[in-house]
Amino acid sequence: ACQYLWRLGHRDIGFILGREGSVAAQDRFNGYVQAMQEIAGGYDKSLVRQGDWTYASGTTAARELLAMPKPPTAIIGKVIASSPASTARRSPHMCTISDAC
């Protein structure tokens, strides 16, 4: 997902974590970190928010990211993808994707 978004021109790619302590969530985050390291030399920690795989946490995290002075142009999340996507529809030039990096 990160490489795909990078090819589309996104340079500020946000990530919404899954439930804390979840092996799957940690694996997905590790994939994001590795992909961003490979394509960008690292990731911006300010573009990462904790979620818990609920619609409410995804919406809150997406709103926090979109409220930043320089918000991400894309957000990666899992299961919660519908909440960042619906939040993003209210923001111009925003892209969301639910697949892992």
N, C-alpha and C positions, 0 to 999 in steps of 0.2 A: 504494500500500500504506500509506503513512504517513497519508494522509487517511482511509482506511478504518479503520485502527487508532485514529486520533484520534476518529473518530465513535463507535467502540465504547467510548470512555472511557479509552483508554491514553494516558498522558502521558509515561511514561518508556519510550521506544522505542529498543531497542538495535539495533546494526548490526554484522554480521560481514563484513568486507571479503573480496574475492577475492584471487587471486594478485597479489602486489606487482608492479607494472610492467605489468599487464594493462590495456589500454584499456577493455575491457568492465567490469572491476572498478571502474575510476576513474569511468566513466560512471554506473554504478549508485550509487556513493558520492556523486557530484555531485547525482544525483537525490534522494537521501536528504537531503543538506544543504539543497538548494533547497526541498524539501517541508517540512522542519522549520523553515526560515526563514519560510516563508509561514504555517504554521499555529501555530507556537510562538515565533517571533521568534529562533530559533536552535536549535542542538542541543548536547547535553551530550557533550563529547569523552570523558568517562569511560565512556560507553555504547557506544563503538566499539572493536572488537577486530580484529586482523589475522588472516586465515585464508589458506588457499591452495587452496580448493575441494576439500579432501579431507575424508573423514568424521572423521578424527582431529583435524584442525585445527578443524573445526566444533564437535566435542564439547568440545575444550579451551577454545575461545573462549566457548561457551555456559556451561560450568561456571564460568569466570572471572566472567562477567556475573552469573550466578545466585548467586555467592558474595558479591557486593557487599553492604554493609550495607543499601543501598536498591536492590535489583536492578530491572532493567527488567521491565515487565509484558508486553512483547512484544519479539521479536527478529526482525529481517529478515536473511535470508541467501539465497544462491543456490547451487544444486547441493548445498551443504552443509546445506541446509534439513532433510534427514532427521536429521542428527546433532543440531542444536539442538532439533528437535522431539522426538526420543527423550529427550534430556536434560530438556527442559521438562516432559515427562509426569510426571517425578518431582517437579515443583515445582507447588504449588497456584496457581491463578489465572494461569497462564502461557499466552500465545498466541504462536504463531510463524506467519510467513508468508514465502513464498519469492519473491513477485513484487517487481518493482522499484517504487520510489516513483514 
